[in-house]
Amino acid sequence: MVMKGKKGVVLGIANKKSIAYGIAKACEEQGAQMAITYLNERFQKKLEPIADDLSCEGRLYPCDVTKPEEIEELKKSLEKDFGKIDFIVHSIAFAPKEGLSGRFSDISKDAFSVAMDISVYSLIEVVQKLKPILSESASVLTLSYYGGVKYIPNYNLMGVAKAALEMTTKYLAEDLGRDGIRVNAISAGPIKTLAAAGIGDFGFMLKWNAAHSPLRKNVTIEEVGNSGMYLLSDLSSAVTGEVHYVDAGFNIMGMPAVDFDEDGKPAIAWNGEK
């Protein structure tokens, strides 16, 4: 068990379809102990059985990252539970609905600020407040997406936030490297999660990724979870500042390789119709 003896916290599980749950489950299966957080009372009830499934033994704590006092309380709870912790999983992102549709040039300053605060600065603040209880070989992991590197339809403001998150990962990695702390990101392929429900034409995005990735498939939370577990474990002790793609190879493609039908037309057309 490569995570035996490791202790940490996972922020951002919404349900058992969440990527964060896949990572937490992989870590738990490899011997890790952890606490998980919830946003509000509505999510608390949903996450209680998940906390039991992850053997959290009551370590389910509120943490709305827009409230610094809740992050501070989380630190106190983790210190009481574990003393020091060995890993943090940051799986938190949000953009107002207006930032995920319409003309990008019409996005308001308020929407931009909210998306950057919750999706990007929250990583800095969580690390900042939990740093005193991080072990000397701790690992921090956040979640990105290819829309932070290339244009993805309907991703809009979240793409800009993910771009900022990836650079934040690199700058934190350099800064915290002197303390022995590693910081990495996973860029997962599209997965049908609660967060993905807010992205327009997401079903077509899934079809497109499966049709044009080298492995001709979509990824699962279990596959992303295994990669996350690797980056949180000592197996990746010399890896930091990386954006690790778990997307069936989609990110390497320039011109899509498609299958054509007998009439010479692409098997999946640009409008999503077969």
N, C-alpha and C positions, 0 to 999 in steps of 0.2 A: 504493500500500500504506500504509494509515493507521497501521499498527503498526511500520513499518520503523524500525529503530534502538532499539526498545523491548526491554527485558530484564526478566524477572520470574520468579516461582516460582508453581507451582500445587500446592496441597496438597489431597489428597482424591480423586484419581482411583482408582477401583477396577477399571474395565475400560472398553471402548469404548462402553458404554451409559451411562456416568456423565455427569451434567450437566457436571462439571468437565472431562471430556474434550471435550465439545462446545465449551466456552469456549476451552480450550487450542488446539483444532484451528482454530477461527476466528481466533484471534490468530496462530497459526503461518502460516496462509494469507495473513494481511495483513502478514507480514514480521517478526513478533516472534521473539525468541530466549528460551528459558526452561529452567528446571530443574523437575523434578517430584519429588514425595516418595512414599515408601511406608511403610506402617505396620509391617510385619515381613517376615521372610524369605519367608513364603508369598506375600505380595503382590509382593515384589521380582521374583520369577521371572515373574509375570504381567505386570508393568509394563515389563520390559526391552524387549519388542517395541513397546510403546506409546511408550516413550521414543525409540526409533529412528524411529517414524512421525512423531513431533513434532520430529524433528531436534534432540534434546537433546544429542547427541554425548557420551554418558557422564554427563550431569548428572542422575543419578537417585540421590536421597539418602534415607536413613532419617529419619523424623520422626514419632515417637509423641508427640503433644502432651501426654500425661500425664507426659512425662519432659523437664523443662526443659533438661537437658544436651543432648538431641538437637536442640532448637530452637536452642540456642547453637552447636552444631556446624554446623547448617544455615546459620546466619548466616556462619560462617567460610568455609564452602564457597562460598556465593554471592558473598561479597566477593572470594574468590580467582578465581572464574569471571568475574565481571562488574564488580567494583568497586562501583558503585552499581546498584540495580535500580529499575525504573519501575512495577512492579505486583506485587500479591499477590492470588491467588485462594484464598480460604478456603472449602473445601467439606467441612467436617468436622462430623459430628453423630452422637450416639449416646445411646440411652436403654436401660436394661436391659429385658428382655422384659416384666417385671411392670409397667413404666411404659406399655406400649402395649396393655394389655388389662385387663379387669376394672373394678372400681369405682375411679374417680379418687381417692376419699377414702381408699382403702386403700394408696396409694402410700407406700413407706417413705422415711425420711429419707435412707438410703444411696442409693437409686435416684435420688432428686431431686438429691442432691449430684453423683453421677456424671454425670447428664445435663447439669446446668448447667456443670460443670467442662469437659467435653469439647465440648459444643455451643456454649457461650457464652464462658467465660473464655479458652478457647484462642485466640479471635480477639484478645482484648486482649493476651495473652501473646506471640503471634506478632508482632503489630504492635510491641509494647514492645521485643522483642529484635531485630527487624529494622529498627527505625526509624533507627539510625545509618547504615544503608546505603541508605535510601530517597532517591531523587532529590527535588529541590525540587517537582516536579510529579507525584509518584507517585500512583497510584490503587490503592485497596484494595477488593476485592469479596468479599462473602459471600453465602450462599444461604439464603433463608428459604422459608416456605410459608404459605398462607392460614390454616392451622390455628393460626397464632400470633395471628390477629385474630378469628376466629370458631370456634365449636365444630365440629370435624370428628370423626365417629365413629372410634374406635380410635386416634386420634392422641394423645390424653391428655397424658402428661408432655411429649412432644416439642412439643406446641402451646405449653405454658408456656415451654419453652426457646426456641422461635422468637420468642415475644413479647419475651423478654429480649434475644435476639439483635438484634431490630429496634431496640430502644431503645439497645442498645450501639452499633449502627451510627450512630445520631443523635448520641450523646454523643461518640463518637470523632471524628465528622465535625466537630463544633464545636471540639473540643480540638486536632485536627491541622490544621484549616483555617488556623490562624495560621502553619503551616509550609508551606502550599501543598499539603498532602496531602489528597486526596479519599477519602471512604469511603462506599460505597453497598452496597445489597443487591438481589438479584433474588429475587422471589417467583414461582417457576415453577409452572405447573399440574402435576398429577400425571403422572409419567413412569415407565415400568416400569424402574426401576434396581435395583441390588443392595440399596440401602438401603430401597427401597419394599417389598421382599419381606417385611419384618418387620411390615408394617401389615395388619391383618385386613381382609378384604373389599376389597382394593385393586382387584380387577377391577371391582367395582361402582362404585368411586370414579371410575375411568376412564370408565365408561359414563355416569355422572351428569354429569361435567364436560363430556363431548362433547355430551350432549343438552341441557344448560342454559346453556352459554356462548353469547354472541352469535354467535361464528363457527361454532358447532356442530361443534367438533372438539377434539382434544387437541393439545398442542404437542409438538415434537420437540427433541432435544438440539441440533440444528443451529439451530433458531430461538432457543432460549435462548442458545446460543453466540454468535450474531450480536449479541444484545442485550448480552451480557457483554463482547464485544469493544468495542462502542461505549462502554460505561461505563469501560473500562480505557484507552481511547484519548483523544487530545486533542480528539476530536469532542465529548466531554462535559466540556470543561474548566471549565464553570461549574455542573456538577451534583455535589452532594454531600449526604449525609444522606438520600438518597432510598431508598424501597423500590419498586423498579420491577417492576410486574407483567408477566409474560409467561405468560398463562394463557388466551388466546383470549377475554379479556374477562369470565371467570367472576366476578371479584371485584366487578363493578359491579352484579350481579344482586341484587334483593331477592326478590320473588316469582318463582320460575322460570317462564319461558315454555316450555311444553311442547306437543308435538303430541298431538292426541287421535285415538283410533281411531273407527270408525263407531258404536261403542256409547257414545262420550263418555268413555272411560277414557283416562288418560295413556298415551302410547306406551311410556314406561318407568315402571313402578310403583315405589312407595317400597321394595318388597322386592327390587328389582333385576330382576324378571321382566318380560319383554316381553309 
